Amino acid sequence: MWTNRYWQAEFWTLVFIILVVGLIGSLFDRAAACIAVIIFAYLVWNLIQLARLYKWLVKSRSLYPPSAPGIWGEIFNHLYVLQRKNRKELKKLKGIISEFRASTSALREGALIISNQGEIRWFNKASEKLLGLKASTDIGQRLFNLLRHPSFIEYEQARDYEKPLTIHSPSDENLVLNIHITPYNNDQRLVMIRDVTEKHHLERVRQDFVANVSHELRTPLTVIKGYLEMLDPDMYPELTKIEKPLQMMRQQALNMGHLVDDLLLLSRLDAKDLQSGKPQQVDINIMLDSICAEARVLSGEKNQAILFHSKSNMTLFGSEKQLRSAFSNLVFNAVRYTQKDGRINIFWKETNEHLVMTVSDNGQGIEQEHIPRLTERFYRVDSGRNRSQGGTGLGLAIVKHVLEMHGGYLEVESVVGKGSDFSCYFPKED
Ligand code: ADP
């Protein structure tokens, strides 16, 4: 500090004045009094400078400091430089904030920042339209009080934000919204809201189209099947010549019937239509016993060993119809894709967290690359061969949907030439 020339000048000036005043005072025998007066005057002068500094910093709006000689001038100057830097930074920050505001206002998606307790801290313009929020009244409110949608409250409380939630807008029933929450900074969450009305509408049109087409195909198919049944070579000997084509027509009509049934079931599952089976406690042991009996009939001359091993008495809460459809698809697939004299084992067991149904066969197996795609609609490992086995190509897609509806998931393990295990995992209820 003492190396600074202003401080040195201030110090030496003070020393010089005290000495001179002291000397003059000593001429009149008043040295101490004169020095005390000069020190007092110096103190007053410094207090005046402090008061000017205070006035400038606190009361004045001017950027420019008052002028002062010596060290005070230097202090004012330094503060002025700092003030100028601060104002520049502030201006820059204000610019960034207004740019951020402009870009978030231009967003089509709604964006909200909420606290861990759900209090709204900030939202953009699109949120006002999509959720009907008002900046003047809703900042600081809890989002869940404003968005009293049961599925939203459930989604928020589950704290599992892997998948977005689809709900209708609270301000406009015609709007369908996708809500995605992303936690950040430990105590904050970013809520993104997308208007998916158009996509939702197209999805509905697609679902309705598939459902209607399948429904419309049912009546002509029933008529065709009826007439084919009537064309019996035993009753009309002249038909013996075309018995083979007739048999093929019956088989194809049957396959088409299965396809239509599967398409209808899938479109109901797609629409999350629980009409396809009211939820109830389902006795899986009884169900798997009867599916096994049907599988033995399907196996017929293949003479496969089809065994059911029950290792749990637990029931499953869900749709009996849907579960039967999923489990029979897995068991009948095992029959279809396992050779003559093969072995098929079906298990019903429980682990700490899950209830598990497994179908294990020693059939042809599936190459690893196909496994992730098996549950896609009409995906077949070997399309020509598998179609001839009588499957619709929708079986595993139905299984996946049914399991999802029941909070479960499917796991497939397979080795080519050795066989496959298809396991359905369901959460265990407390
Ligand atoms: P599909 O009606 O063709 O059987 P799925 O959706 O039920 O349709 O099955 C999809 C494909 O998965 C089948 O075409 C078949 O290639 C394969 N697959 C299913 N189950 C088995 C199994 N147990 N063993 C070998 N391959 C299987």
Boltz pocket constraint, residues with backbone or C-beta under 6 A from the ligand:
constraints:
  - pocket:
      binder: B
      contacts: [[A, 329], [A, 330], [A, 333], [A, 334], [A, 337], [A, 338], [A, 361], [A, 363], [A, 364], [A, 365], [A, 366], [A, 374], [A, 376], [A, 379], [A, 380], [A, 381], [A, 382], [A, 386], [A, 387], [A, 390], [A, 391], [A, 392], [A, 393], [A, 394], [A, 395], [A, 396], [A, 397], [A, 420]]
      max_distance: 6.0
